[in-house]
């Protein structure tokens, strides 16, 4: 065990080590050295107090303006009120029965004050905060510690304020800086002008000025990018060494028959991506490819052609979908596209065709047995289903290709279990309809080759999007329902989307929301808002009010599977005018006759989710219309998000906005947003050049030294970056 793996209790004692582990997940000296400051302040440069948010745990540098000791009325005790300022705004500090603090807390002194921001009489305050005075009065230790340097402000906790963390870091630097290894090859450091890692760690924690801080950040940014890309390059190299059955297109097979029947020509983008996939399928190593594209760009058609190419070689292909609605929709649309080619062995079926099996968790016993038999015998060249495909009893005669749709909804274990069903590793095609910025694809999906479909098929109609401010302009909402009636009057159909199902008990405190009920994002405090609009109640109001007389149905995840399938079939057949639904229609649902979508409480959905939803309209020859209904005020961040969606149909531009707002998340973990990031300095959005260069450098290094035998310090860094869970995540791909 290296010195940096030493438990923190050896450095700071049991009590502090327990606080560091419990509150900040810091357990070793290395963890502490890589716990970088969140920001830096200079003495004299006070923290802006008007930006503090209620319930946030903060550390501020401020000047004491006023100190008042107030005795309690009618009982013992007192309250010490201290007002601190940044020169413009003020913040109240309150201490109970601690009047003795007046000796230190005197007007004119400066200090760091840490605590949770609360509200009392509409005034922001810190109750019983920790503090550290840092002026030079009486030669304070803190003043000496930070003399001539920027003051680091660390991500801290209530039990351990920033300056106490700084003291722990000082101890680690003093004792262990000489033990820090050098993971980056010398030639790479020289080429990119990077300082040594020990120097970078000292400067990130003890910078004298902004220039030193930036030099340290630049080096640490490279560490994170390069070590991660080495991990992904090793994964790609390991994949390329595995054996796989080549699946070369066979002339005169079901693929050629399918192509001959297509009523349209493929776009240039579709032809290019198909060529990339077919080239991968023809190799003796498993394909690992990410297919991403705009809403409606024809990803399903591309995937189907790949599946048919595998069927022509005698193999089978599986399409894994995240929901039953989507699995059923894929099955229905693929069978329709193939016609008699999907009815091999049946009356009227084509001799060159195959069968397309559907398997979901709620199917009846007889249908399930038939699907399992068709897959095990090889009669079904294509199988479509949900996670039910992963069960042990599901067997294939010769599994050659796994297609995973909307892969971010699946756990790694689920994908891995399905891939394990082949005699040899099957080829893998991962599809996502959520456009991904290039740098994110290089990190989150860095072990996959990427194909992009950014060209819409000819005949697709434009979608116009408008924000409907329901509270400010109620007549706009009334007009929205008139537009729905007008479209139905022309023979078209409409969607109304709500964030909640309704007709259910409120979730118990602490209980997770259903996947169909998104967390509120942006906007006002959720406690001050009414509950999200629900499908059941909204449909009832529409039937009795503005959409009276129209054929309105509901669709959500808690309906029985047969009921869901029945509603979708009738909607696709034109027997339903308006479908009021949750986000179960977000991906894959294809009803070309639908021309208008009204999204209620649109501000409660994410940017990319709104983009996905509106992709359900405008899929035919008639123009599409998407109306984003919101109660949020015009100046709010939530409305700005909606305006961004209304302002562009470019999913890649919107994905950047979405990522900026949701935070980048742990790009190595399964949860790719909304959690503490394992990348502390590197930004997958802003550091594109570093990531791209690091990927190329890592690929070259791993090709020359796959096991990193000549780079032991890099191997050590890799092991510390990839803890057991993350290593398993990358291993399973």
C-alpha distance (Angstrom), angle and dihedral (degrees) to the residues before:
residue distance angle dihedral
X1 . . .
X2 3.81 . .
X3 3.78 124.3 .
X4 3.81 90.9 -104.9
X5 3.81 89.2 58.4
X6 3.80 90.1 59.8
X7 3.82 111.4 125.0
X8 3.79 112.5 -107.2
X9 3.79 92.5 -123.5
X10 3.81 87.2 73.7
X11 3.80 88.7 58.4
X12 3.82 106.5 34.4
X13 3.80 105.2 15.4
X14 3.80 132.5 -103.5
X15 3.80 98.5 -75.0
X16 3.82 97.7 51.0
X17 3.81 91.1 39.5
X18 3.81 89.8 56.2
X19 3.82 91.3 51.6
X20 3.82 91.1 48.2
X21 3.81 91.1 49.8
X22 3.81 97.4 43.1
X23 3.80 99.5 42.5
X24 3.81 104.4 28.4
X25 3.84 104.0 19.9
X26 3.82 89.9 -122.2
X27 3.81 110.0 146.1
X28 3.81 108.3 152.2
X29 3.78 138.2 43.2
X30 3.81 88.2 -108.0
X31 3.82 90.9 54.1
X32 3.80 89.8 53.2
X33 3.81 95.0 47.4
X34 3.81 89.1 51.8
X35 3.82 93.1 49.0
X36 3.79 95.3 101.0
X37 3.81 127.4 -163.6
X38 3.79 114.7 -92.1
X39 3.80 90.9 -142.7
X40 3.80 141.6 -22.5
X41 3.79 133.7 -121.9
X42 3.78 133.2 -164.9
X43 3.75 124.3 -140.6
X44 3.76 106.4 -100.5
X45 3.81 91.1 26.0
X46 3.80 99.4 95.4
X47 3.80 125.2 -158.3
X48 3.82 115.9 -99.4
X49 3.80 102.0 -111.8
X50 3.81 97.8 -169.4
X51 3.83 90.3 70.5
X52 3.82 95.5 60.5
X53 3.80 114.9 118.1
X54 3.80 125.0 -144.6
X55 3.85 114.0 -103.0
X56 3.81 91.8 18.2
X57 3.82 117.4 127.8
X58 3.81 104.2 -129.3
X59 3.77 142.7 179.1
X60 3.81 112.9 -154.4
X61 3.78 134.1 -178.4
X62 3.81 107.6 -140.7
X63 3.80 144.0 151.1
X64 3.80 122.2 -113.6
X65 3.81 110.1 -117.9
X66 3.80 105.6 170.7
X67 3.83 137.9 8.1
X68 3.84 123.2 -164.4
X69 3.83 129.8 177.3
X70 3.82 110.7 -153.9
X71 3.85 119.2 -170.4
X72 3.82 116.3 -141.9
X73 3.80 114.1 -109.1
X74 3.79 115.8 -111.9
X75 3.78 96.5 -5.1
X76 3.78 141.9 62.5
X77 3.77 122.0 -83.8
X78 3.78 139.7 50.6
X79 3.78 144.1 -129.6
X80 3.79 122.5 -127.3
X81 3.81 111.5 -150.9
X82 3.79 117.8 -165.3
X83 3.79 121.2 -175.0
X84 3.81 115.4 -156.3
X85 3.78 125.9 -173.0
X86 3.79 142.8 -166.6
X87 3.78 90.3 -152.7
X88 3.81 93.8 -90.6
X89 3.79 110.4 38.0
X90 3.79 131.1 34.9
X91 3.79 136.2 -140.2
X92 3.78 126.9 -163.4
X93 3.82 121.9 -134.4
X94 3.80 117.7 -165.8
X95 3.82 128.9 -165.6
X96 3.82 123.3 -177.1
X97 3.81 120.0 -141.6
X98 3.79 91.2 -12.0
X99 3.78 101.7 111.7
X100 3.80 89.9 143.2
X101 3.80 88.6 76.4
X102 3.83 88.5 77.5
X103 3.80 87.4 84.3
X104 3.84 90.7 68.8
X105 3.80 103.1 23.1
X106 3.78 100.3 71.1
X107 3.83 128.1 152.7
X108 3.78 112.8 -90.0
X109 3.80 96.9 30.3
X110 3.80 121.4 118.7
X111 3.77 126.5 -141.4
X112 3.77 149.9 153.6
X113 3.82 111.0 -101.4
X114 3.81 121.6 -167.8
X115 3.79 130.9 -171.6
X116 3.79 146.4 100.5
X117 3.80 115.7 -64.1
X118 3.80 111.5 -120.3
X119 3.81 136.3 172.0
X120 3.81 124.6 -119.4
X121 3.80 119.9 171.3
X122 3.84 87.8 -12.7
X123 3.82 90.1 -58.7
X124 3.79 123.2 116.8
X125 3.76 114.3 -120.5
X126 3.80 145.3 165.5
X127 3.80 113.6 -132.9
X128 3.82 114.9 -145.4
X129 3.81 93.1 -19.9
X130 3.78 125.5 -171.4
X131 3.77 112.6 -115.4
X132 3.78 142.3 -176.1
X133 3.79 119.6 -163.2
X134 3.80 109.9 -141.4
X135 3.79 106.6 -179.0
X136 3.78 120.0 109.3
X137 3.80 96.1 -106.0
X138 3.79 111.7 131.0
X139 3.81 89.7 -2.5
X140 3.81 95.6 -82.5
X141 3.79 117.1 -155.9
X142 3.81 90.6 -126.3
X143 3.80 91.1 54.8
X144 3.80 89.4 53.4
X145 3.82 92.7 44.3
X146 3.79 93.1 56.3
X147 3.81 98.0 32.8
X148 3.80 110.8 142.6
X149 3.81 92.2 -4.5
X150 3.76 140.2 98.8
X151 3.79 110.9 -99.0
X152 3.83 110.5 -120.8
X153 3.80 117.0 -136.8
X154 3.80 109.2 -158.4
X155 3.79 132.0 -158.5
X156 3.79 93.4 -98.2
X157 3.79 141.3 169.9
X158 3.78 138.1 -128.8
X159 3.80 90.1 -99.9
X160 3.80 95.6 48.4
X161 3.83 119.2 33.6
X162 3.78 122.4 -153.6
X163 3.83 98.3 -97.4
X164 3.81 92.1 52.4
X165 3.80 88.3 51.5
X166 3.80 87.8 50.3
X167 3.82 89.6 55.9
X168 3.84 90.0 51.5
X169 3.81 90.0 50.2
X170 3.81 90.6 48.6
X171 3.80 89.2 55.5
X172 3.81 91.5 49.7
X173 3.80 92.7 48.6
X174 3.79 93.1 47.6
X175 3.79 94.6 48.9
X176 3.81 104.6 31.2
X177 3.82 111.9 23.7
X178 3.82 89.7 100.4
X179 3.84 89.1 56.7
X180 3.81 93.6 60.5
X181 3.81 111.8 114.2
X182 3.80 128.3 -145.7
X183 3.82 112.4 -116.2
X184 3.82 98.3 175.4
X185 3.82 117.5 82.3
X186 3.82 113.0 -110.1
X187 3.80 93.9 -121.0
X188 3.81 91.4 53.5
X189 3.82 91.4 50.4
X190 3.78 91.0 48.8
X191 3.80 94.4 47.4
X192 3.81 93.5 51.3
X193 3.79 98.5 35.6
X194 3.80 95.9 -117.0
X195 3.80 122.7 166.3
X196 3.85 119.4 -130.0
X197 3.81 116.0 -83.2
X198 3.85 96.5 -115.4
X199 3.80 89.2 54.2
X200 3.80 90.8 47.1
X201 3.80 92.2 52.5
X202 3.79 91.8 49.3
X203 3.80 92.6 48.6
X204 3.82 95.2 45.6
X205 3.81 89.2 56.6
X206 3.83 100.1 31.9
X207 3.81 108.6 29.7
X208 3.79 117.9 162.9
X209 3.81 92.1 -160.7
X210 3.81 144.2 -1.1
X211 3.81 92.7 -89.2
X212 3.82 92.1 59.8
X213 3.80 91.0 46.7
X214 3.82 91.3 51.4
X215 3.82 92.8 49.0
X216 3.79 89.2 52.9
X217 3.80 93.5 46.5
X218 3.80 91.9 49.4
X219 3.82 91.1 54.4
X220 3.83 94.1 44.7
X221 3.81 90.5 46.9
X222 3.81 88.3 57.9
X223 3.81 91.5 48.6
X224 3.79 92.1 55.5
X225 3.81 94.3 43.9
X226 3.80 96.1 44.6
X227 3.80 99.4 43.6
X228 3.82 90.7 48.0
X229 3.80 92.3 48.0
X230 3.81 90.6 48.9
X231 3.81 88.4 55.2
X232 3.80 90.6 50.8
X233 3.82 92.8 44.0
X234 3.81 89.5 53.3
X235 3.79 88.9 51.3
X236 3.82 91.7 50.5
X237 3.80 90.6 47.6
X238 3.81 91.7 50.1
X239 3.81 91.2 49.1
X240 3.78 92.5 49.4
X241 3.81 89.4 54.2
X242 3.82 94.1 55.7
X243 3.81 118.9 97.2
X244 3.80 121.6 -117.1
X245 3.78 135.9 171.8
X246 3.83 109.3 -100.8
X247 3.81 110.8 -122.8
X248 3.80 105.3 -158.8
X249 3.84 117.4 177.6
X250 3.81 112.9 -97.3
X251 3.84 116.2 -142.7
X252 3.79 116.2 -123.2
X253 3.78 94.4 21.4
X254 3.78 134.5 121.8
X255 3.83 92.3 -73.6
X256 3.81 92.6 58.2
X257 3.81 90.3 45.3
X258 3.81 90.1 50.7
X259 3.82 93.2 48.4
X260 3.81 91.3 50.9
X261 3.82 90.1 57.3
X262 3.79 97.2 47.9
X263 3.84 107.7 118.9
X264 3.82 91.0 -149.0
X265 3.77 139.6 37.8
X266 3.79 122.5 -105.4
X267 3.79 117.8 -105.4
X268 3.80 118.5 -111.4
X269 3.81 87.6 -108.6
X270 3.80 92.8 53.1
X271 3.81 91.9 48.8
X272 3.82 91.3 49.4
X273 3.81 93.9 49.0
X274 3.82 92.3 45.1
X275 3.82 89.1 53.0
X276 3.84 90.2 52.1
X277 3.81 91.3 49.9
X278 3.82 94.8 45.6
X279 3.82 90.2 49.9
X280 3.82 89.4 53.5
X281 3.81 92.8 46.3
X282 3.82 90.5 53.4
X283 3.81 93.6 60.3
X284 3.81 127.1 92.3
X285 3.81 91.3 -121.8
X286 3.81 127.3 72.1
X287 3.78 117.4 -89.0
X288 3.82 113.2 -124.1
X289 3.78 105.4 -174.1
X290 3.79 135.1 157.6
X291 3.80 115.1 -147.3
X292 3.76 111.2 -163.8
X293 3.75 128.1 168.7
X294 3.72 149.6 149.2
X295 3.78 121.4 -72.5
X296 3.80 107.4 -80.2
X297 3.81 96.2 11.4
X298 3.82 93.1 128.6
X299 3.81 103.5 -101.4
X300 3.82 92.2 149.4
X301 3.81 91.3 55.6
X302 3.81 91.1 50.3
X303 3.81 90.8 48.8
X304 3.80 91.7 48.0
X305 3.81 91.9 53.2
X306 3.82 88.8 51.8
X307 3.81 90.6 49.9
X308 3.81 91.9 49.2
X309 3.81 90.5 50.0
X310 3.82 88.4 56.2
X311 3.82 91.5 46.6
X312 3.81 88.7 54.7
X313 3.82 89.1 60.2
X314 3.82 91.1 54.6
X315 3.79 93.1 -99.8
X316 3.79 132.7 119.6
X317 3.79 132.2 -123.5
X318 3.79 130.3 -151.7
X319 3.81 127.5 -155.4
X320 3.82 112.0 -159.4
X321 3.83 115.1 -159.7
X322 3.83 126.7 -172.7
X323 3.83 98.6 -133.0
X324 3.78 137.4 32.4
X325 3.80 90.9 -122.4
X326 3.79 90.6 56.3
X327 3.81 93.8 42.7
X328 3.80 90.5 52.0
X329 3.81 91.1 45.9
X330 3.82 91.6 50.6
X331 3.80 90.8 48.3
X332 3.78 92.5 48.6
X333 3.81 95.5 46.6
X334 3.83 94.6 44.1
X335 3.81 92.4 49.0
X336 3.82 89.3 48.6
X337 3.82 92.3 48.9
X338 3.81 92.2 48.6
X339 3.81 97.4 42.5
X340 3.81 111.5 178.8
X341 3.82 89.5 -1.5
X342 3.82 85.8 76.9
X343 3.81 93.3 54.2
X344 3.81 104.5 67.9
X345 3.80 111.8 165.6
X346 3.81 92.7 14.6
X347 3.79 127.7 107.5
X348 3.79 106.7 -82.0
X349 3.78 92.6 11.4
X350 3.79 121.5 137.4
X351 3.81 118.2 -102.7
X352 3.81 90.2 -137.1
X353 3.81 93.8 49.0
X354 3.78 136.5 92.9
X355 3.79 137.3 -150.6
X356 3.79 127.8 -93.3
X357 3.80 112.5 -145.9
X358 3.81 125.5 -161.3
X359 3.80 121.6 -153.7
X360 3.80 124.4 -179.7
X361 3.78 132.2 158.6
X362 3.80 95.7 -109.6
X363 3.82 100.0 49.6
X364 3.77 119.0 125.7
X365 3.80 118.9 -99.8
X366 3.82 96.2 -106.7
X367 3.82 95.2 48.2
X368 3.80 89.6 45.2
X369 3.81 92.9 51.8
X370 3.79 90.7 49.5
X371 3.82 92.9 50.3
X372 3.83 92.2 47.2
X373 3.80 91.4 49.7
X374 3.82 92.7 48.6
X375 3.81 90.7 51.5
X376 3.81 96.1 44.5
X377 3.81 93.2 46.8
X378 3.81 94.2 45.7
X379 3.81 93.5 -120.4
X380 3.80 88.7 120.6
X381 3.78 106.2 64.5
X382 3.79 89.5 -178.6
X383 3.80 126.3 42.4
X384 3.80 122.2 -172.0
X385 3.76 124.0 -171.7
X386 3.77 153.0 114.1
X387 3.80 128.8 -92.7
X388 3.84 85.7 -55.1
X389 3.84 85.3 85.3
X390 3.79 89.0 67.7
X391 3.82 96.9 61.4
X392 3.80 117.8 116.4
X393 3.79 94.6 -115.0
X394 3.83 91.8 60.4
X395 3.81 108.8 97.6
X396 3.81 133.5 175.1
X397 3.78 131.0 -154.2
X398 3.82 94.0 -140.8
X399 3.79 116.6 -8.9
X400 3.81 108.0 -161.4
X401 3.81 106.3 160.0
X402 3.80 135.7 28.8
X403 3.81 116.7 -164.0
X404 3.81 114.5 -168.3
X405 3.80 115.3 -163.5
X406 3.79 119.4 -154.1
X407 3.80 89.3 -0.3
X408 3.82 94.9 -171.9
X409 3.80 88.4 74.1
X410 3.79 93.6 61.1
X411 3.76 129.2 78.6
X412 3.78 116.7 -123.7
X413 3.79 90.7 -116.7
X414 3.81 91.1 59.0
X415 3.80 93.9 53.5
X416 3.78 91.8 43.8
X417 3.82 92.7 51.1
X418 3.80 91.4 53.6
X419 3.80 93.7 47.5
X420 3.81 89.2 51.7
X421 3.82 90.5 65.0
X422 3.81 92.9 79.2
X423 3.81 123.7 89.2
X424 3.78 86.3 -128.6
X425 3.81 124.4 17.1
X426 3.82 106.9 -71.7
X427 3.77 122.8 -134.6
X428 3.81 113.3 -93.3
X429 3.80 128.5 -143.0
X430 3.80 116.1 -178.7
X431 3.81 116.3 -163.8
X432 3.77 128.4 -164.1
X433 3.77 128.1 175.7
X434 3.80 89.9 -164.2
X435 3.81 106.4 92.1
X436 3.80 111.1 -127.7
X437 3.81 125.3 -152.3
X438 3.80 111.8 -113.2
X439 3.80 94.7 -113.0
X440 3.80 91.9 51.0
X441 3.79 90.0 51.4
X442 3.82 88.5 52.1
X443 3.82 91.2 53.8
X444 3.80 110.1 28.5
X445 3.83 92.3 35.1
X446 3.80 97.9 23.5
X447 3.81 93.4 132.9
X448 3.81 91.2 58.8
X449 3.77 129.9 76.0
X450 3.79 109.2 -125.5
X451 3.81 131.1 -131.1
X452 3.79 119.9 -175.6
X453 3.80 128.5 -156.4
X454 3.79 107.0 -164.8
X455 3.80 99.4 152.3
X456 3.80 121.6 89.7
X457 3.82 118.6 -140.7
X458 3.78 116.3 -102.8
X459 3.78 113.9 -95.0
X460 3.79 93.4 41.2
X461 3.77 111.1 131.7
X462 3.79 125.3 -134.6
X463 3.81 119.6 -102.2
X464 3.79 118.0 -138.2
X465 3.80 116.1 -156.6
X466 3.81 127.4 -160.8
X467 3.80 134.7 178.7
X468 3.83 114.3 -126.8
X469 3.85 110.6 -156.0
X470 3.80 97.1 -154.2
X471 3.82 98.2 -174.4
X472 3.79 98.6 39.6
X473 3.80 95.0 44.0
X474 3.83 112.7 19.8
X475 3.79 89.9 174.7
X476 3.82 88.3 65.4
X477 3.82 90.0 60.4
X478 3.81 90.4 47.7
X479 3.79 88.1 51.9
X480 3.83 89.9 50.8
X481 3.80 90.7 59.9
X482 3.82 89.6 46.6
X483 3.83 88.4 55.2
X484 3.81 89.8 52.5
X485 3.82 90.2 52.5
X486 3.81 90.5 47.4
X487 3.82 92.4 52.9
X488 3.80 91.8 47.4
X489 3.78 87.9 49.0
X490 3.81 88.5 58.0
X491 3.81 89.5 54.5
X492 3.82 96.2 -98.2
X493 3.81 131.2 122.0
X494 3.80 137.0 -129.0
X495 3.80 143.2 -148.4
X496 3.79 125.9 -144.3
X497 3.81 112.3 -166.1
X498 3.81 125.0 -160.8
X499 3.82 128.8 -176.7
X500 3.81 95.5 -131.9
X501 3.80 136.8 45.3
X502 3.82 97.2 -140.9
X503 3.79 130.4 -164.3
X504 3.79 89.6 84.9
X505 3.77 139.2 103.9
X506 3.79 117.1 -92.1
X507 3.82 110.3 -94.4
X508 3.77 113.9 -96.1
X509 3.78 115.6 -103.5
X510 3.77 109.8 -80.4
X511 3.80 92.9 11.9
X512 3.77 114.2 132.5
X513 3.77 118.3 -112.9
X514 3.76 120.3 -114.0
X515 3.79 114.2 -96.6
X516 3.80 89.2 -111.6
X517 3.79 92.0 57.9
X518 3.80 106.1 69.9
X519 3.76 123.6 -152.7
X520 3.75 113.0 -104.2
X521 3.77 112.0 -101.2
X522 3.77 127.3 -162.9
X523 3.73 125.6 -15.5
X524 3.75 129.5 74.4
X525 3.77 127.8 -13.3
X526 3.80 105.0 -67.9
X527 3.81 91.8 -134.6
X528 3.79 89.8 62.8
X529 3.80 94.1 50.8
X530 3.74 129.8 81.9
X531 3.83 115.9 -106.6
X532 3.81 116.1 -82.3
X533 3.79 115.6 -85.0
X534 3.80 113.3 -95.4
X535 3.80 133.6 -141.4
X536 3.81 96.9 -127.2
X537 3.82 97.5 48.9
X538 3.83 93.9 39.4
X539 3.80 92.4 51.8
X540 3.83 90.9 50.5
X541 3.81 92.0 51.0
X542 3.79 93.0 47.0
X543 3.80 92.9 49.6
X544 3.81 90.8 51.1
X545 3.80 94.9 39.3
X546 3.81 137.0 22.6
X547 3.83 96.9 0.9
X548 3.81 97.5 41.4
X549 3.78 111.6 149.6
X550 3.79 95.7 25.4
X551 3.80 123.1 111.3
X552 3.82 102.3 -105.2
X553 3.82 123.9 -179.7
X554 3.81 134.0 174.2
X555 3.80 130.7 -131.7
X556 3.80 128.3 -172.9
X557 3.78 140.6 141.7
X558 3.81 97.2 -95.2
X559 3.78 95.0 61.3
X560 3.79 115.6 105.0
X561 3.83 110.8 -92.3
X562 3.80 93.3 -114.5
X563 3.80 89.9 50.5
X564 3.80 91.6 50.4
X565 3.78 92.1 49.0
X566 3.80 91.4 46.6
X567 3.82 92.6 52.0
X568 3.81 92.4 48.4
X569 3.79 92.6 47.1
X570 3.80 92.4 51.2
X571 3.80 92.0 44.6
X572 3.82 90.6 50.2
X573 3.83 89.0 48.4
X574 3.82 91.7 53.3
X575 3.80 94.9 -111.4
X576 3.82 92.3 120.9
X577 3.82 122.3 59.2
X578 3.80 101.0 -167.5
X579 3.81 127.7 22.9
X580 3.82 114.3 -160.0
X581 3.79 105.2 -161.5
X582 3.78 149.0 154.2
X583 3.79 121.7 -121.4
X584 3.82 91.2 -68.8
X585 3.81 83.9 104.1
X586 3.81 92.4 54.1
X587 3.80 98.3 106.0
X588 3.77 137.2 23.0
X589 3.80 98.4 6.7
X590 3.80 107.8 130.4
X591 3.82 119.7 -172.9
X592 3.83 106.1 149.6
X593 3.82 92.0 -167.4
X594 3.83 91.7 65.1
X595 3.78 109.6 100.3
X596 3.80 107.6 163.2
X597 3.79 134.9 48.8
X598 3.81 126.6 -174.4
X599 3.83 113.0 -163.8
X600 3.80 111.2 -161.2
X601 3.81 118.4 -150.5
X602 3.79 86.6 7.7
X603 3.81 91.4 174.3
X604 3.82 88.8 68.9
X605 3.82 91.1 66.7
X606 3.80 128.4 75.8
X607 3.80 121.8 -107.2
X608 3.82 95.3 -110.8
X609 3.79 90.6 44.8
X610 3.81 91.1 55.3
X611 3.80 89.1 49.3
X612 3.80 89.8 51.5
X613 3.79 93.1 48.2
X614 3.79 96.1 51.0
X615 3.81 88.5 51.1
X616 3.83 86.7 75.9
X617 3.83 90.4 75.0
X618 3.78 130.2 58.3
X619 3.80 91.2 40.8
X620 3.78 94.1 128.0
X621 3.79 136.3 45.7
X622 3.83 95.3 -70.8
X623 3.81 121.6 82.4
X624 3.81 118.1 -100.4
X625 3.79 127.4 -127.8
X626 3.82 126.0 -162.0
X627 3.82 120.5 -172.0
X628 3.82 118.2 -164.7
X629 3.81 108.1 -156.0
X630 3.81 116.9 -160.3
X631 3.80 140.4 163.2
X632 3.80 92.7 -157.1
X633 3.82 118.9 116.9
X634 3.80 119.9 -103.5
X635 3.82 94.0 -111.8
X636 3.82 95.3 52.3
X637 3.80 125.9 109.6
X638 3.81 88.5 -123.4
X639 3.80 91.6 60.3
X640 3.80 90.3 46.7
X641 3.82 88.1 58.0
X642 3.79 91.3 50.4
X643 3.81 90.9 48.1
X644 3.82 88.4 53.0
X645 3.82 90.9 53.9
X646 3.80 91.2 46.7
X647 3.81 90.5 48.4
X648 3.81 100.0 59.1
X649 3.80 143.6 25.0
X650 3.81 90.9 -158.7
X651 3.78 104.2 117.1
X652 3.80 92.9 -169.1
X653 3.81 91.5 56.7
X654 3.80 90.4 47.3
X655 3.80 92.0 48.5
X656 3.81 89.4 59.3
X657 3.81 90.5 51.8
X658 3.80 90.2 47.1
X659 3.79 92.6 50.1
X660 3.80 93.2 47.1
X661 3.79 90.2 54.2
X662 3.80 98.8 41.9
X663 3.82 94.0 43.8
X664 3.76 120.5 -120.1
X665 3.77 97.0 -89.1
X666 3.75 127.6 -161.1
X667 3.80 100.9 -36.6
X668 3.80 91.1 -165.3
X669 3.78 97.4 48.0
X670 3.77 130.3 75.9
X671 3.80 92.2 -109.8
X672 3.77 102.1 70.8
X673 3.77 98.6 -174.9
X674 3.74 144.5 32.5
X675 3.79 97.2 29.6
X676 3.78 135.7 97.7
X677 3.78 107.5 -73.3
X678 3.78 122.5 -121.7
X679 3.81 86.1 -150.5
X680 3.79 104.4 78.7
X681 3.80 101.6 174.7
X682 3.80 105.6 11.7
X683 3.80 117.2 86.2
X684 3.79 114.4 -157.3
X685 3.80 88.7 -154.2
X686 3.79 102.1 44.6
X687 3.81 102.9 32.4
X688 3.79 100.2 59.8
X689 3.81 94.9 136.8
X690 3.81 93.1 51.5
X691 3.82 92.6 47.4
X692 3.81 94.2 47.4
X693 3.82 92.6 47.5
X694 3.81 92.1 44.7
X695 3.80 90.1 51.6
X696 3.82 92.0 53.3
X697 3.83 92.3 45.6
X698 3.82 92.2 46.9
X699 3.80 92.3 49.3
X700 3.82 90.7 53.0
X701 3.80 93.6 46.8
X702 3.81 94.6 48.2
X703 3.81 91.5 47.3
X704 3.81 89.1 55.9
X705 3.82 97.3 38.2
X706 3.83 110.6 18.7
X707 3.83 95.3 175.6
X708 3.82 94.2 39.0
X709 3.81 90.8 -122.4
X710 3.80 90.5 153.6
X711 3.80 92.3 46.0
X712 3.82 107.5 53.9
X713 3.83 94.3 158.6
X714 3.81 90.1 53.4
X715 3.80 89.5 50.4
X716 3.81 89.5 52.1
X717 3.81 91.2 50.1
X718 3.78 89.6 49.3
X719 3.79 91.6 53.0
X720 3.80 92.0 50.7
X721 3.82 92.5 47.5
X722 3.77 93.4 47.6
X723 3.76 105.5 54.7
X724 3.80 115.5 -173.1
X725 3.81 95.8 -83.3
X726 3.80 95.4 47.2
X727 3.79 93.1 44.7
X728 3.79 88.8 53.3
X729 3.81 89.7 48.5
X730 3.80 92.3 54.8
X731 3.79 92.2 41.4
X732 3.78 91.2 56.2
X733 3.79 92.6 44.2
